[in-house]
Amino acid sequence: MIYGIGTDICDVRRIQASLARHGERFAKKILSDAELATWRARSQRWPERGVRYLATRFSAKEAFSKAIGLGLRLPMSWRLCEVGKLPSGQPYIVLHGELKTWFEAKGLSAHISVSDETDYAASFCVVEVAEKSGS
Ligand SMILES: CC(C)(COP(=O)(O)OP(=O)(O)OC[C@H]1O[C@@H](n2cnc3c(N)ncnc32)[C@H](O)[C@@H]1OP(=O)(O)O)[C@@H](O)C(=O)NCCC(=O)NCCS
């Protein structure tokens, strides 16, 4: 059964401006440790790809925060929500810490889809809740 849906559109130029102003500190606020390693590798080779990576992660996390109905309120927080990637290229949500505990206690599962064009990154998230047996 659907628990919630969330969508987000992110202006890549705003992410670029925040990175220019705050440097890696901004990426560290948004990305998990694993994402930060990917972001660093991409940014070193091609800075523009680093910005796009950060923008799609930013929008995916906002979409997820809406699908769970919390927005960016605890236990939702940027670094506890990670976007992983399957060998096929499909993104998936990986949670950590308190957010993972909260999410699993509610019997939730998430599906995420991301997209980007020159100036925008967009994401859509569906969160399902396991149906209780007998209901
Ligand atoms: C959800 C949130 C991450 C989106 O912020 P944003 O990027 O600035 O705005 P967006 O345009 O992407 O999205 C805004 C829409 O998100 C939706 N939204 C807001 N809170 C939401 C929630 N808890 N769950 C699901 N959707 C939510 C609303 O539809 C809102 O549009 P509306 O204001 O026209 O009704 C942000 O509103 C948030 O973190 N809220 C929680 C914290 C908060 O409310 N702080 C304010 C002081 S109490």
The ligand as an SDF file (V2000), in Angstrom:
LIG
                    3D

 48 50  0  0  0  0  0  0  0  0999 V2000
    9.5480   19.6540    2.5500 C   0  0  0  0  0  0  0  0  0  0  0  0
   10.6920   20.6600    2.3470 C   0  0  0  0  0  0  0  0  0  0  0  0
   12.0080   19.8790    2.3750 C   0  0  0  0  0  0  0  0  0  0  0  0
   10.5230   21.3360    0.9700 C   0  0  0  0  0  0  0  0  0  0  0  0
   11.1920   22.5480    0.9220 O   0  0  0  0  0  0  0  0  0  0  0  0
   11.5580   23.4490   -0.3650 P   0  0  0  0  0  0  0  0  0  0  0  0
   12.5840   22.7560   -1.1840 O   0  0  0  0  0  0  0  0  0  0  0  0
   11.8760   24.7720    0.1670 O   0  0  0  0  0  0  0  0  0  0  0  0
   10.2640   23.6080   -1.2110 O   0  0  0  0  0  0  0  0  0  0  0  0
    9.6590   22.8120   -2.4720 P   0  0  0  0  0  0  0  0  0  0  0  0
    9.1300   23.8100   -3.4060 O   0  0  0  0  0  0  0  0  0  0  0  0
   10.5770   21.7670   -2.9960 O   0  0  0  0  0  0  0  0  0  0  0  0
    8.4490   22.0300   -1.8000 O   0  0  0  0  0  0  0  0  0  0  0  0
    7.4360   22.7070   -1.1200 C   0  0  0  0  0  0  0  0  0  0  0  0
    6.2550   21.7660   -0.9800 C   0  0  0  0  0  0  0  0  0  0  0  0
    6.6390   20.6330   -0.1960 O   0  0  0  0  0  0  0  0  0  0  0  0
    5.4530   20.0930    0.3930 C   0  0  0  0  0  0  0  0  0  0  0  0
    5.7330   19.7850    1.7980 N   0  0  0  0  0  0  0  0  0  0  0  0
    6.0250   20.6250    2.8050 C   0  0  0  0  0  0  0  0  0  0  0  0
    6.1700   19.9450    3.9570 N   0  0  0  0  0  0  0  0  0  0  0  0
    5.9650   18.6510    3.6550 C   0  0  0  0  0  0  0  0  0  0  0  0
    5.9440   17.4550    4.4350 C   0  0  0  0  0  0  0  0  0  0  0  0
    6.1790   17.4580    5.7370 N   0  0  0  0  0  0  0  0  0  0  0  0
    5.6840   16.2890    3.8010 N   0  0  0  0  0  0  0  0  0  0  0  0
    5.4240   16.2640    2.4990 C   0  0  0  0  0  0  0  0  0  0  0  0
    5.4190   17.3580    1.7040 N   0  0  0  0  0  0  0  0  0  0  0  0
    5.6910   18.5330    2.2880 C   0  0  0  0  0  0  0  0  0  0  0  0
    4.3590   21.1460    0.2870 C   0  0  0  0  0  0  0  0  0  0  0  0
    3.4430   20.7310   -0.7090 O   0  0  0  0  0  0  0  0  0  0  0  0
    5.1220   22.3740   -0.2000 C   0  0  0  0  0  0  0  0  0  0  0  0
    4.3830   23.1930   -1.0690 O   0  0  0  0  0  0  0  0  0  0  0  0
    3.3930   24.3250   -0.4630 P   0  0  0  0  0  0  0  0  0  0  0  0
    4.2060   25.0630    0.5500 O   0  0  0  0  0  0  0  0  0  0  0  0
    3.0270   25.1170   -1.6480 O   0  0  0  0  0  0  0  0  0  0  0  0
    2.2690   23.5810    0.1280 O   0  0  0  0  0  0  0  0  0  0  0  0
   10.7110   21.7140    3.4590 C   0  0  0  0  0  0  0  0  0  0  0  0
    9.5010   22.4310    3.3780 O   0  0  0  0  0  0  0  0  0  0  0  0
   10.8520   21.1450    4.8610 C   0  0  0  0  0  0  0  0  0  0  0  0
   11.8640   20.5960    5.2100 O   0  0  0  0  0  0  0  0  0  0  0  0
    9.8910   21.3020    5.7400 N   0  0  0  0  0  0  0  0  0  0  0  0
   10.0460   20.8110    7.0830 C   0  0  0  0  0  0  0  0  0  0  0  0
   10.7070   21.7980    7.9780 C   0  0  0  0  0  0  0  0  0  0  0  0
    9.8790   23.0260    8.1440 C   0  0  0  0  0  0  0  0  0  0  0  0
    8.7220   23.0560    7.8420 O   0  0  0  0  0  0  0  0  0  0  0  0
   10.4820   24.0900    8.6440 N   0  0  0  0  0  0  0  0  0  0  0  0
    9.8060   25.3470    8.7130 C   0  0  0  0  0  0  0  0  0  0  0  0
    9.7090   25.8650   10.0930 C   0  0  0  0  0  0  0  0  0  0  0  0
    8.6990   24.9070   11.1350 S   0  0  0  0  0  0  0  0  0  0  0  0
  1  2  1  0
  2  3  1  0
  2  4  1  0
  2 36  1  0
  4  5  1  0
  5  6  1  0
  6  7  2  0
  6  8  1  0
  6  9  1  0
  9 10  1  0
 10 11  2  0
 10 12  1  0
 10 13  1  0
 13 14  1  0
 14 15  1  0
 15 16  1  0
 15 30  1  0
 16 17  1  0
 17 18  1  0
 17 28  1  0
 18 19  1  0
 18 27  1  0
 19 20  2  0
 20 21  1  0
 21 22  1  0
 21 27  2  0
 22 23  1  0
 22 24  2  0
 24 25  1  0
 25 26  2  0
 26 27  1  0
 28 29  1  0
 28 30  1  0
 30 31  1  0
 31 32  1  0
 32 33  2  0
 32 34  1  0
 32 35  1  0
 36 37  1  0
 36 38  1  0
 38 39  2  0
 38 40  1  0
 40 41  1  0
 41 42  1  0
 42 43  1  0
 43 44  2  0
 43 45  1  0
 45 46  1  0
 46 47  1  0
 47 48  1  0
M  END
$$$$
